Structure formats: structure tokens, C-alpha cells
Amino acid sequence: MLDDRFSVLAKPTGAVCNLECEYCFFLSKDQVLDGADAMDEATMELYLRRYLDEQPDGEVTVAWQGGGEPTMRGRGFFAKAFDLAERLARPRQHVNHVLQTNGTFLDDEWAALLADHQVLVGVSMDGPASMHDAYRVNRAGRGSHAQVLRGWRALERHDVPRNILCTVHRANQDHPLEVYRYFRDELGARHIQFIPIVERVHASQLAVAENGWRKADGTRLLYVQEGHHVTSRSVDPAAWGAFLTVVFDEWVTRDVGSCFVQLFDVMLGNLFGMYSLCVHSPECGNALVLAHNGDVYSCDHFVEPRHRLGSIRESSYRELVNTSRHREFGALKSALPSDCRRCPVRWACQGGCPKDRIAPDADGGRHLNYLCPGYRAFFTHAAGAMMAMAELVANGEPASRIMDEPPADEPTSWDAGGGMLGTDDYPEDYRHLRGVDTWRTTD
């Protein structure tokens, strides 16, 4: 069942961006989104007013997301948005702003504004220059790493809360330690997200997709989540698992409690029944997307006509969340093939993102996640250490104690069993951890 509490990713610049990253799934969405390229202030006010009105008391996250590049909307727009959100929030609401950006426009003036409002800034970077610049290029085809690094340093100078969002693809998949250590040691990053690139496409459109989704006449092919082929830029499934495994082994022996990798926190949270990431939750559908023109879609990856729910100009968020179209979309997450239902690491994986379910399954369909070999290898490898950390936290000890005595390489009796989990998709011996509040890897 969808949670009553939902979030919204607002895209203030539509599909307009100063970069042309070759794997970007959003640049062609200008064919779907009607209206001007920038969110006007009236739409921004309507977004914030309705969103805050429909959120409960407590912490409320207001997310400004890339599609195009959000900072192209300008500092003035965001200064007004930050101030307006503070005025609209109820006395018992505390607004936290999150901004995802390619980082190329960030300077000291931007950083000062973001620091004043304690905005958490996610910066997209794919590793050292040679790996980042493979696909994250500007309109002239030149790499963007130097500009992004300059933006990161501006955030650093102003002590802006920040993290790294790194996509994993063919150009960096074989260099996990180099990528992780670059972020940790060279950039001083303490919060890192790794996102796999999977560009699905029909065989008949593969050549266009390989050309950065551009046709011979220069126009873009509309990116939709269809087809059973992937581009050569897409991460290899086995390499994805190996990437995560190598980073995990470095992290679990050195960095627990001091460096935070989103997927590792998510895996630990799943042991407590606290699902914090849609990709690895039993159901999805709680993260709506607001386009610059007020249109609302079920998911960032499904900004397509068939997944348009309506407009905030006409409906409340609650009404849109409760439409049959959106409910059906969310329920697709739990429609798993028998391979997944029998999988011993289902509790951690939950089938992954529906957009990536294109591989042949044991039932004769194509509903298995393309990344399944990698996910299964990684989750199996990390399960023992994760369960040990879960026990530490449940007993009131910091998860970092795991570094005092690294876990044995032998699989636990649970993950060696290979049988179907219980009806809660949860390791039987760890259901007692549900309800423990402080499960994260922080001390």
C-alpha cells in the first residue's frame, strides 16, 4: 500500500540543460512537457503552498531536482522559493531544501545563498576527470569535470551540506576503488550515492540511442522505458555487483560511521523494515515528479504521457496520489517473477526498479531485473556484515564496531539456505529488529 506521506521532486527548468550527458534520459522530455522552459513564480508558489499544506507536521523535504539543470532558473528564483517556503510552513513544520545539480554554475554567490538556507546539495560527478568526462559533456562535446570540481570547492568553502551522486556505467564500472577513494580522499565527500546506468531501448532504435539519442537530422528520440536491449554505455550487470562489492569491502573495514554510501544504509534499513529508497522497497509510488508547467507524473523515470497524473493547477497532490493510474503504477513494483519470490536476498533487493526489469525470467516472461546477477552477488556478499551491524545497533552499540572484528567470509546459515523467505520478505531471524529507530550506520 502506498504510504500516506509522499514527496515531490520539482523540476524548475523542464528539460533545459547546459550539458548534454550522453546517457541522460530527460533531455528529450521537452517533447512531452508543454509550456515555457522555466517554472514561473506563480507555479512555484502553488507548488509550495499545496505541498506544505498536504504534508504533516515535522520535517518536510522540499526537493529541487535536475531534469534540465535547476540552477539555470537563477539565484533570484531560489531565494524567493526558500523565503516563501519558510513563510508558508506551519509552526510545527521544519522545511529542509534539497537541490540536485550538475554543479557547473555553482560559485561563491550560489554557495552563500545555499549556506544561508542550509540547503543539502547533491552534485553529479562520475569520478576522476577521465571517467566523468567520458559521457558528462557540454553542448560542444567537451568534458565538464573541471567546472563541476570548481562548483564543489565553492560549496566546500561555504560549508554547504553536500553529497555526491555518481552514476556507474561502462566508463567507470571497472574502477570502483579509484572512484570511491577519489570522492572520499580527494573531495572529502562523506555522503555518496551510486546509481546504475541502464538505458533500455528497442533493437530498431539502438543505433540512434548509441548516438546520444540523436537522430541523423539532429532531433532527439523520445526516451521511454521500453525495449529489451541496452546501450553500450549501460553498466554490465556483473560489473555492477563487483563495483558495489569492492566499495563495500573498503567501506566496511575503514569507513563505517564516517562515510555514508546510500545503498549500504538502505540495505541496513531494510533489515529493520524501514524502506527508505523506492528502488529497494516492496512498492513504489510515493515520489511524485512536478514538471515546470505544473504537470505531475508518477516517477522521475516515467515522465511519459501514459504516466501523467494531472496538474496541480487542477488537483491536489492527495487527489493525484490516489488516482487509479498512480495506484496501478505503484503496485507494479510488487509484481515479481518467481525468480525474485524465491530469492534469498529478496529482503534487500525487492526486485529493483521496474524500469530495469527486461531480462528473461523463469516464468517465460521478461520481468527479471537486468541487474539481477550483480544485485544478487552483492547482497549475498554483504548480508553477513549487514546482519552483524544490525545486531550491534539493536543492542545499543554503534555500527562502526563492525570494524573492530571483520565478519568471516563464510555465508550465514540464512543466506546459504536459498529458500523462499517468509511472507514479509524478511530474514526470519531478524524480524525482531523491526521498530528499532536508530538503525543507520552513524555513531
NUTIDO-957531 format. One record per residue: residue in three letters; z, y, x negated of N, C-alpha, C in turn. Coordinates in pm, whole numbers, plus 32768, in hexadecimal, padded with zeros to 4 digits. Example, Ala and Ser with C-alpha at 12.3 -4.5 7.8 and 13.67 -1.06 7.14 Angstrom:
// residues 2
ALA830C7DC77AD9830C7E3E7B32830C7EB67AD8SER82C47F1F7AFB82CA7F967AA9831380037AF6
This chain:
// residues 443
MET80007F897FAB8000800080008000807C7FA8LEU7FB280E07FCC7FB0815B7F81803681A27F8CASP805F81DE7F1C80DE82257F1980D182A67F68ASP813E82D07FA8813C834D7FF3812A83C57F97ARG814F83B37F1A814284207EBB80BE84127E72PHE806A84767E7B7FE684727E3E7FDA84E47DD9SER7F7684DC7D857F5A85467D267ECA85747D38VAL7EAC85E87D007E2586207D0A7DFA86507C7FLEU7D8386277C577D46865A7BDC7CE286C67C04ALA7CFE87417BDE7CA787B07C037C4487CD7B93LYS7BC587DD7BB97B5A87F67B577B2288827B70PRO7B5588E77B2B7B3089717B4B7AA5899C7B1FTHR7A60894A7ACF79D989717AA3796E890C7AC9GLY798A88B57B27792588557B5078F987FF7ADCALA787587F47ACA783E87A17A5E780E87F579E8VAL7833887479E4780488CE797A785988BB78FDCYS781788A7788C785F8890780E780D88C7779AASN785388F07730780E891E76B777E988AB765BLEU781E8834767677FA87BE7629779F8764767CGLU7759870B7637770786A576797729861D763ECYS77A385F3765177CE8571761D777485057658GLU774184AF760276DA8451762D770C83EE7695TYR778E83D2769777C2837076F6780083B17772CYS77F3843477817835847977F177FB844C7876PHE7853842478D1782883F679557822846779BBPHE784784E179937854854B79F777E885B879F0LEU77A085C079827742862F797476D5862E79DFSER76B485B87A12764B85B17A79768085CD7B05LYS770285E37B14773B85F47B9A771686797BDBASP76D186CF7B9076A087497BD0763A87297C3DGLN760586AE7C3A75A886827CA375F2865F7D24VAL7675864C7D1A76C886267D8D7714869E7DC3LEU774486F47D68779C87627D8E774C87DC7DB6ASP775D88087E317718887F7E63776888FC7E3EGLY7725896C7E3C776A89EA7E2877638A1A7D99ALA77A68A887D7D77A68AC37CF777EC8A667C95ASP77DD8A867C1578148A2E7BAE78A98A437B96ALA78E28AAF7BC6796D8ACF7BAA79BF8AD77C2AMET7A398AA77C237A968AB27C947ABB8B447CA8ASP7AAA8B777D207AD28C017D397B688C077D53GLU7B9C8C817D517C2D8C907D5D7C608C6A7DE7ALA7C0D8C797E4D7C378C527ED37C4A8BBA7EDBTHR7BF08B6F7E9E7BFE8ADD7E9C7C758AB37E49MET7C898AF87DD97CFD8ADA7D847D7F8AF07DD1GLU7D878B5E7E1B7E018B787E687E148B107ED6LEU7DA78AEA7F187DB18A857F827DDD89FF7F48TYR7DA589DC7ED37DCD89607E8E7E63895E7E73LEU7E9589C87E367F2289CB7E107F7D89D37E8AARG7F588A257EEA7FAC8A377F607FBB89B37FACARG7F4B89717FC77F5288F480127F9388847FC0TYR7F73887F7F417FAA88147EED8041881E7EE3LEU807488957EC5810588A57EB9814A88937F3FASP810A88BD7FA8814488AD802D815388198052GLU80F787C5802180F887388046813E86DF7FE0GLN8170871B7F7381BC86CF7F11825286DA7F2FPRO829F86727F0F833086777F26837586D07EC0ASP83F686E47ED38445872E7E72844B86E07DEFGLY847387267D85847D86E77D02840A87107CA8GLU83EC86BD7C46838186D97BE782F986C77C2BVAL82A3872B7C1D821C87257C5481B987457BE4THR815C86EB7BCD80F887007B648079873A7B9FVAL804E87AB7B677FCF87E97B8D7F6F87D07B1AALA7F0887807B347EAE87537AC97E2787997ACFTRP7E0187D37A5E7D7F88137A4F7D2E87BB79F1GLN7CC387827A267C7D871679E17BF1873F79BAGLY7BC48706794C7B39871879267ADD86CA7982GLY7A6686F7798E79F886B579D2798586F07984GLY79818776799B795287D1793779CC87F378E3GLU79C8886578A27A38888F784E7A8A88F97898PRO7B0788DB78BC7B56893779107B7089BF78D1THR7B7D89C5784C7B9C8A47780F7B278AA97819MET7AB18A78783D7A408AD378517A568B2C78CBARG7AB78B0A791D7AD98B6079917B218BDF7964GLY7B568BDE78EB7B918C5778B47C288C5E78BDARG7C658CA7785F7CF78CB5785C7D2B8CFD78D7GLY7CE18D6179057D0F8DAE79787D228D5879F4PHE7CC68CFD7A0B7CD18CA37A7E7D508C4F7A73PHE7D688C1879FF7DDD8BC179EF7E5F8C1079F2ALA7E5F8C8979BB7ED88CDC79C37EFD8CF57A54LYS7E9A8D127AA87EB48D267B367EE38CA57B79ALA7EA68C357B537ECC8BB57B8F7F5C8B907B6BPHE7F818BA47AEE80098B827AC4806F8BD97B0EASP80538C597B1780AF8CB47B5D80B68C947BF2LEU80448C777C2E80408C5A7CBC808E8BDA7CDCALA807F8B767C8A80C78AF87CA2815D8B0E7C9FGLU818B8B647C46821A8B817C4082498BC77CC0ARG81F78C1F7CF4821C8C677D6E82188C0D7DE9LEU81BB8BAF7DEB81AB8B597E60820D8AE57E63ALA82418AC07DF0829C8A4C7DEA831B8A687E39ARG834B8A047E7D83CA8A0F7EC5843D8A137E60PRO84B18A437E8885228A507E2A854589CE7DE2ARG8532895C7E25855788DD7DE784E188947DA7GLN847188D97D9E83FF88A17D5683F788DE7CCBHIS83D4888B7C6983BD88BD7BE1833088957BB9VAL82DC88FA7BA3824F88E17B88823788CE7AF3ASN81F188627AD281C688477A49812D88447A47HIS80F2889879F68060889C79EC80318842797AVAL7FC387FC79927F8387A7792E7EF187D17925LEU7EC087E378AC7E35880C78977DF287AB7837GLN7D84876E78637D348719780B7CB9876777DFTHR7CA2876E775B7C3987C477267BF6878376ADASN7B7A87AE76937B3A878076177B6A87CF759EGLY7BB7883875B67BFB8880754A7BA988E67500THR7B2988F1751C7AD3894574C87AE789DB74DEPHE7B1C8A0275517B318A91756D7BC08ABE754FLEU7C178A63752C7CA38A8775187CB48ADC749BASP7CFC8B4A74AA7D1C8BA2743B7DAB8BD4744EASP7DD48C3673FF7E5F8C6474087E7E8CA5748FGLU7E1D8CE974CA7E368D27754D7E488CBC75B9TRP7DF28C5875B57E028BE976137E898BA575FEALA7EA78B8975807F228B4075617F9D8B8E758EALA7F9A8C12757F800C8C6475AA80208C5A7641LEU7FB28C60768D7FBB8C52771E7FF38BC97744LEU7FC08B6177077FEC8ADA7727807D8AC476FFALA80A58B00769081318AF37664818F8B3B76C4ASP81668BB076F481BA8BFC775181DA8BAC77CFHIS817B8B5977F9818E8B0C787481AC8A797858GLN81C38A5A77D981E489D177B08183896A77ECVAL8103898977E0809B89307812808988BC77B1LEU8088884377E5806B87CE77937FD487C47784VAL7FA487C877097F1587CB76EF7EE7874876B1GLY7E89870876F27E49869276BB7DC786BA7678VAL7DB7869575FB7D3F86B875B07CED86397597SER7C6D863F75B77C1585CC75A47BE385C97514MET7C04855F74CE7BD7854D74447BCC84B77429ASP7B62848F73E77B47840073D47B6483CE7348GLY7BB6841772FD7BDA83EB72777BAB844E720FPRO7BA3842371907B6E847A71267AE084A77146ALA7AB0850A70FD7A308549711C79BD84E67128SER79B4848670CD7941842A70CF793A83DA7150MET79AB83BA718A79AE836C720679A583C77281HIS79ED8435727E79EA849372ED795D84CA7302ASP791C84EF7295789B8532729F782784D472BFALA7842845272C577D883F472E7779F840F7372TYR77F7842E73D177CB8443745C77F884C77499ARG78618504746178968580749C785285F77459VAL77DC8616748D7786867B7450777186F174AFASN774487617475772687D674C8769587CF74F8ARG76688836753A75E28834757575748832750CALA759688587491753588527424753A87CD73DBGLY759187737409759A86F073CB75F586EB7352ARG763F87567339769A875872C67727872E72F0GLY776D86F0729477F486C072AF7855873172CDSER78BE87107318791D8776734579A6876A7304HIS79B7870E72A67A3C86F172727A80876C7236ALA7A3787BA71E87A74882E71A67AAA8891720CGLN7A6188A772787A90890272E17B0C88CC7327VAL7B0B884A73427B7D880D73867BF98814732ELEU7BE887F872AF7C5987FE72527C92888B724BARG7C3C88EF724C7C6B897A724C7CBE899672C9GLY7C918964733B7CDD897673B67D63892F73B1TRP7D6688B5737A7DE4886A736E7E4888B77318ARG7E1788F172AA7E70893B72517EA789B87296ALA7E5A89F572ED7E8D8A6973397EFF8A3E7394LEU7EEF89CF73D87F5B899A742C7FD6897C73D7GLU7FBF89467362802C89227308807A899E72DDARG80338A0872BB80758A84728F80CE8ABF72FBHIS80A88AAE737880F48AE873E781508A837429ASP815C8A0F73ED81B789A6741E819A898274B0VAL811B897874D180F289507558810188B87565PRO813F888675D0814587F575E480B787BD75EAARG809C875375A1801287267594800B8690757CASN7F9A865875A17F8185CC75827EED85B97565ILE7ECD854275377E43852075157E0E84BB757ALEU7D9684D375AC7D4D847075FB7CD7844375A7CYS7CD983C575807C72838D75297C2483227574THR7BA2833475807B5182CA75B97B2B8269754AVAL7B2781E9756D7B068180750C7A7C8149752FHIS7A24814A74CC7997812674E1796280E57462ARG78DF80CE745E78A5808473ED78B780CC7367ALA78C5814F736978CF819972EB7959819572ADASN79C2817972FC7A49817772C27A9580F672DDGLN7A5A809873297AA3802173537AD17FC872E0ASP7A8D7FCF726F7AB07F7971FE7B0D7FBD719BHIS7B44803071C07B9A807C71647C1E80A471A6PRO7C65804671E27CDF806B722D7D4980AE71D9LEU7D66807A71627DD080B671117DA8814070DFGLU7D2B814F70B87CFD81D170887D09823970F7VAL7CE4821371707CED826F71E27D7F82907201TYR7DD1822A720F7E5E823F72347EA7829071C9ARG7E95826C714C7EDB82B470E17EA8834270D2TYR7E2A835870EF7DF683E170EC7E4084377152PHE7E4D840671CB7E93845272327F268463720FARG7F6583F771E47FF583FC71C98015844D714CASP7FCD843670E17FF28470705F7FAC84F57042GLU7F2A84FD705F7EE0857770417EF585E370ACLEU7EF885BA712A7F08861B71967F98862A71C4GLY7FED85CB71A1807785D171D0808585B57264ALA80228571729F80268552732E809484EC734AARG80DD850273B6814984A873DC813084667464HIS80C6848E74A7809F84507526800884397523ILE7FDF83BC75337F53839675237F28833D7597GLN7EB3835875CC7E76830276327DF582C875F8PHE7DE18248760A7D63820875E57D1B81DD7664ILE7CA0820A76747C5081EE76EC7BD181A576C2PRO7BB5812F76FA7B3B80E776D47ABF81227716ILE7A55812F76CA79D6815C7701798880E27732VAL796D80DF77B37919807877F078B480C07848GLU783980C7781A77CE810978647778809E78A8ARG77908088792677438023796E76C1805E79A2VAL765C800A79AC75D9803A79D375827FC57A00HIS75217FE17A5574BE7F7D7A7A745F7F667A04ALA742D7EED79F673D27ECD798973597F2A7988SER73277F4D79FC72B07FA27A0672C9803179D4GLN7348805879CA736A80E079A073AA80E57916LEU73AD807478D373F6806C785473BB80C977EAALA733780D277E272F98128777D732081BA7791VAL732481E5780E734D8270782B73E082837808ALA74328222782A74C1822B780B74D882347775GLU748B81E87728749A81EB769674738273765EASN742382BC76A773F78341767C745683AD76AFGLY74D6838B76B8753783EC76E97526840C777BTRP74EF83AD77C774D983BB7857747084247878ARG74198444781673AE84A5782D7328845F783DLYS72DD848A78A17257845678B771F5849A7857ALA7179846B7857711384A177FD70FB85357815ASP710B8563789270F485F078B1716E86487896GLY71D9860B786072518657783E72BA865C78AATHR72978635792472FA86337990735585BA7980ARG73C885C179C0742B855679B2742084EF7A21LEU743A847379FB744A84097A5D74D784137A95LEU74E584117B19756A84187B5675BA839C7B31TYR762B83B17AF3768183427ACA76D183137B43VAL76BC82967B69770B82587BD3773F81D27BA0GLN77AC81A37BDC77EA81277BB077A180B07BEDGLU772A80947BB576D980257BE476967FE27B6CGLY766D7F657B7F76277F1C7B1676837EBF7AC9HIS76477E597A8B76947DF47A4376767DF379AEHIS76337E5C797E761A7E6A78F0766D7EE078BCVAL767E7EE6783876C67F5677FB76747F8C7786THR768B800A77647644804776F5767A80157670SER762D802F760776588007758176CF805A7551ARG76E880CB7591775D811C756C77DF80DE759FSER77D6808B7605784C80527644789A7FFC75E2VAL791E7FFF75F079727FB07597795A7F1B75B1ASP795B7ECC754779507E3B755579D67E057588PRO79D67DAA75EA7A547D7976227AB57D4075BBALA7A837CEA75627ADB7CB074FD7B0E7D1B749DALA7AB77D7A747B7AE07DE674217B4A7E3E7461TRP7B417E5274E57BA67EA0752D7C2F7E5C7520GLY7C337DDA75357CB17D9275267CE57D977498ALA7C8C7D8874377CB67D8C73AA7CE87E187385PHE7CA67E7F73B87CD07F09739E7D5F7F1E73CDLEU7D7A7EF874497E007F0A74807E677EB77435THR7E427E3E74107E9F7DE473CB7EC77E1B7343VAL7E657E4C72F87E827E8272737ED97EFF727EVAL7EB87F5772DB7F0A7FCF72EE7F977FA9731BPHE7FA07F49737580247F1E73A6807A7EE97334ASP80427E9872DC80907E5F726F80C27ECB7210GLU80737F3371FB80A17FA471AA81117FEE71F3TRP80FC80057273815B805372C481DF800A72D4VAL81DD7F8A72F482587F42731582AF7F2B729ATHR82777F37722482C67F2671AA82EF7FAB716AARG82B6801C719A82D2809C715982F3810F71B8ASP82B78110723082B2818C727D82F081897307VAL8334811E732C8370811873B283DA818673BEGLY83CE81D97422842E82457437840882C773F4SER83A282C5739D83798340735A82E783637374CYS829682FF7395820B831673B981EF82C57437PHE81AE8302749881A082C3751C810D82AC753CVAL80EC822E7550806482067574806581E07607GLN801682257656801E821776E8801B81867717LEU7FBC813776E67FAE80AF77188029805A76FAPHE806B8075768B80E38027766A8156804B76C8ASP816380CC76E681C880F5774981A980BB77D2VAL812980BA77F581008083787781227FEF787FMET81077FA6781581237F16781581B87EFC7825LEU820A7F4977DF829A7F3A77EC82C77F5F7879GLY82907FCA78AF82B37FF2793682917F88799DASN82217F43798B81FB7ED979E882657E6B79EELEU82A87E52797F83137DEE798083867E1679DBPHE83977E9879ED84017ECB7A4583CE7EE57AD3GLY83517EBF7AEB83187ED97B6F82F97F6B7B86MET82ED7FB97B1A82D080477B248242805F7AF2TYR81E580687B4E815880727B2B813081057B1FSER811581307AA580FD81BE7A8D806B81E07A72LEU8016817C7A687F8881947A4C7F3581427AACCYS7ED981857AF17E8B81417B5A7E3F80C87B24VAL7E0C80D17AAA7DBC80657A717E077FE17A70HIS7E897FE67A567ED87F6C7A4C7F437F637AB9SER7F237F9B7B2D7F797F907BA37F3A7F2F7C06PRO7F8A7EF57C5F7F527E987CC27EEB7EDA7D1DGLU7F007F597D407E9F7FA47D917E8C802E7D56CYS7E1E806D7D797E0880F67D4D7DE7814B7DC7GLY7DCB81C87DAE7DAA82217E1E7E0982947E2FASN7E6882A47DD17EC883127DDC7EA0838C7D8BALA7E3183847D427E0583F47CEF7D81842A7D24LEU7D89848E7D7A7D1284CC7DB37CD3852B7D4EVAL7C5485497D657C0D85AA7D117BDD861D7D69LEU7BFB86967D3B7BD0870F7D817B6187517D31ALA7AEA87587D697A7B879D7D287A8C88347D34HIS7A40887D7CE57A4D890F7CE37A2F894F7D69ASN79E1890A7DBE79BA89427E3F7A1589197EB2GLY7A8288D17E927AE188A97EFA7ACD881C7F2EASP7A6187D97F057A4C874E7F2E7AB186F37EEBVAL7AD9868A7F327B3C862C7EFF7AFF85A07EFBTYR7B17855A7E8B7AE484D37E767B5784747E58SER7B3B83F47E697BA4838F7E587BD0837D7DC8CYS7B7783977D687B9883797CDC7B3B83C77C81ASP7B6D83E87C0A7B1F84307BA77A9F83E57B81HIS7AA783617B7E7A34830F7B5679D382F47BC9PHE79F6831F7C4079A383047CB5798283847D01VAL795D83ED7CB7792F84687CF8789D84507D20GLU788F840F7D91780D83E77DC7781084027E5EPRO779D84197E9A779B84377F2A77E883D37F7FARG77E083537F5E782282EE7FB278BA82F37FA8HIS78EF83397F43798083417F3279B683CE7F4AARG796484247F86799684A87FAD79EA8498802BLEU7A6584CC80257AC284BD80957ABD853280F5GLY7A9385A680C37A92861E81167AAB869780BFSER7AE0870080F97AF8877D80B27B8087B580D9ILE7BC287F480767C43883280977C3088AD80EEARG7BB688DA80FD7B9C894A81577BA8891E81E9GLU7BA0889A81FE7B9F886482867C14880782A4SER7C4F87CB823D7CB5876482537D26877381EFSER7D9A873F82147E0A873981B67DF586C38159TYR7E3B86C480E87E348652808D7E6585D380D2ARG7ECF85E1811E7F07856C81637EA2852E81C1GLU7E57858182077DEF854D82607D8385048211LEU7D5F853A819E7CF784FC814D7D27847A810FVAL7DA3847780E17DDB83FC80A87DDE838C810FASN7DF283B0818B7E01834B81F47D7E8329823CTHR7D0D8359820A7C8E833182467C73829E8228SER7C2B825C82817C0B81CF826D7BB881BC81EFARG7B61821C81D07B0E821181587B65820C80DBHIS7BCA826080D57C1F8262805F7C7A81E7805AARG7CAD81BD80CB7D01814580CF7CB380CA80A0GLU7C3880C080CC7BE5804F80A37BC98056800DPHE7BB580CE7FD97B9F80DD7F4A7C1880AD7EFBGLY7C8F80D77F237D0880AE7EDD7D20801A7EE2ALA7CFC7FDB7F517D157F4C7F627CB97EF87F0ALEU7C487F2E7EDE7BED7EE27E887C307EB77E07LYS7C937F027DDB7CD77EE47D5D7D177E5A7D5FSER7D4C7E337DD27D967DB57DDB7D3D7D3E7DFEALA7CBB7D557E117C5F7CE87E317C337CA57DAFLEU7C877C497D7F7C727C0C7CFC7C317B837D07PRO7BDC7B607CA67BA47AD87CA37C107A757C7ASER7BF479F57C8B7C58798F7C6C7C7E79907BD8ASP7C2279BB7B817C4479C57AF27CBF7A1D7AE0CYS7CC07A8F7B257D2F7AED7B197DAC7ABA7B5FARG7D997A7C7BD37E0E7A4D7C1E7E5979E07BD2ARG7E1479967B7C7E54792C7B2E7E83795C7AA5CYS7E6079D57A817E767A0379F77F097A1B79D8PRO7F3C79E979677FC979FC79447FED7A8B7920VAL7F8B7AE179067FAC7B6D78EA7F7E7BC9795AARG7F717B9379D07F4D7BE57A447FB27C557A59TRP80317C3A7A40809A7C9F7A53807F7D1D7A03ALA803F7D0E798F80237D8179397F9C7DC07956CYS7F3B7D6F79777EB07D9C79857E8C7DC87A11GLN7EAE7D767A747E8B7D8F7B007DF57D9E7B15GLY7DA77D5C7AC07D167D5D7AD27CCE7DD37A96GLY7D197E367A607CD97EAB7A287C937F007A91CYS7C467F617A637C047FBF7ABE7B907F7C7B08PRO7B877F8F7B8B7B187F547BD87A8E7F7B7BA4LYS7A827FF07B6679FE80197B3679CA7FBD7AC9ASP7A247F747A8679FC7F1D7A1779F07E8B7A3FARG79FB7E6C7ABF79F67DE17AEC79657DB77B05ILE79237D947A9978947D747AA078727CEF7A5EALA78D57CA97A2978BB7C2C79E278C07BB47A41PRO78777B497A23787A7AD17A7879067A977A80ASP792D7A697AF879B17A2E7B0B79A4799C7B34ALA7A1579587B3A7A1678C97B5979EF78AC7BE9ASP79ED79117C3D79CC78FE7CCA7936790E7CE6GLY78EA79277C7B785A79367C8B782C79C37CA4GLY78877A237CA078647AAF7CB378667AFB7C30ARG78667B7E7C3A78717BD47BC478E27C387BDDHIS795B7C047BDD79D07C567BFC7A3A7C507B8FLEU7A187C147B1E7A757C0E7AAD7A617C8B7A58ASN7ACE7CC07A237AC57D3879D17A767D1C7951TYR7A197D73793379CA7D6A78B97A247D60783ELEU7A977DA278427AF37DA677D07B577D3477CFCYS7B4A7CD5782B7BAC7C69783A7BCE7C2277B8PRO7B6E7BF877657B947BB276E97BF07C057691GLY7BD57C88768A7C297CDF76397CB17CF67675TYR7CB57D1276F77D357D2677387D8C7CA9772EARG7D537C37774A7DA27BBC77487DD97BA176BDALA7D877BB576567DB57B9F75CD7E267BFE75A9PHE7E157C7E75CA7E7D7CE075A87EFD7CC975F5PHE7EF47CBD76797F6D7CAE76C97FB97C2E76A4THR7F707BC476847FB27B4876597FF97B5E75D4HIS7FB67BA375797FF07BBD74F6806F7C137500ALA806B7C79755580D97CD9755B814A7CB075B8ALA81357C48760A81967C27767382217C0A763DGLY822A7BBB75D282AE7B97759E82FF7C107573ALA82BF7C6A752783057CE274FA83287D3D756FMET82CF7D4775D182EB7D9B764583637D677693MET836A7CE576A383DB7CAC76EC845D7CBF769FALA84557CB7761B84CD7CD175CA84FA7D6175DAMET849B7DBF75DB84BF7E4C75EF84F77E63767BALA84BE7E1F76DD84F07E2D776585817E00776FGLU85A37D94772C862D7D64772C86897DC776E7LEU865B7E02767A86AC7E66763586CB7EDB7692VAL86647F0F76D486777F81772D86D27F5D77A1ALA86BD7EE677DA870F7EBA784B87A17EAD7825ASN87BB7E9377A588457E857775887C7F08773DGLY88357F76775588677FF8772C884D801B769BGLU87F67FD1765887D87FEB75CC874D802975C1PRO87348076755786B080B375478646804A7526ALA85CE805F755B85608003753F85407FFE74AASER8560806974628542806D73D3858F80057383ARG85F47FC873BF863C7F5C737B85E07EE6735BILE856F7EDF73A1850F7E74738784E07E7772F6MET84E37EEE72BA84B47EFB723085177EC271CCASP85947EAB71F785F87E71719F85DE7DDD7186GLU85A47D9C71E9858B7D0D71DF85087CED7227PRO84987CF771DF84167CDE721E84127C567262PRO83D17C4D72D683CB7BCF7320837A7B6672D6ALA83997AE872F183507A7A72B582C27A7872EAASP82687A39729C81DD7A3272C581C679CB7332GLU8225796F73448213790773A8821479427434PRO81BB7914748C81BC794775158239791A755ETHR8264796A75BE82D67941760F82AD78CE7669SER83107887769E82F1781976F982A7784C7773TRP82C478CC779782807904780B81EB791977F1ASP81C8795F7781813B797C777280ED79057739ALA8131789A771680EA782276ED80CA77C97764GLY810777E977D780FB7790784A8072778D7888GLY8034780178937FAD780778C87FA177F4795EGLY801177EA79A5800977D37A35800878557A83MET7FF878487B057FF778BE7B5C808478F77B66LEU808D797B7B63810E79BC7B73813A79B87C04GLY81B379E87C1B81E679EE7CA3819A7A527CF8THR81C07A5C7D7481777AB17DD1817F7B447DADASP81E17B697D5D81ED7BF57D34819E7C127CB5ASP814F7BB07C8581007BC27C0B815A7BEE7B98TYR81C67BAE7B8582327BDF7B3082707B697AE8PRO828A7B717A6682C87B027A20834D7ADC7A62GLU83597A617A8E83CD7A347ADC84507A587A98ASP84577A457A1484D57A5A79CD84F67AEE79B8TYR849C7B4879E284B27BD679C784B97C297A46ARG84C47BE77AB984CD7C347B3585517C7E7B40HIS85B67C537AF586377C987AFA862F7D237ABELEU85C27D427A7785B57DC57A3A858D7E317A9EARG855D7E087B1285387E6B7B7785B17EC27B9BGLY85967F437BA686027F9E7BCB86437FE17B55VAL86277FB27ADA865B7FF67A64860A80767A52ASP864D80E77A4A860681677A4C85CC818E79C4THR8618817D795985EF81B078D785A981447888TRP852B812B78AB84E480BD786E848980E677FCARG846D816677EC840A818F7788843C817576FATHR83DE817E769B83FD81587612844781C375C5THR84668232760584B2829A75C28542826F75ACASP858182A675448610828F7530866182E6758F
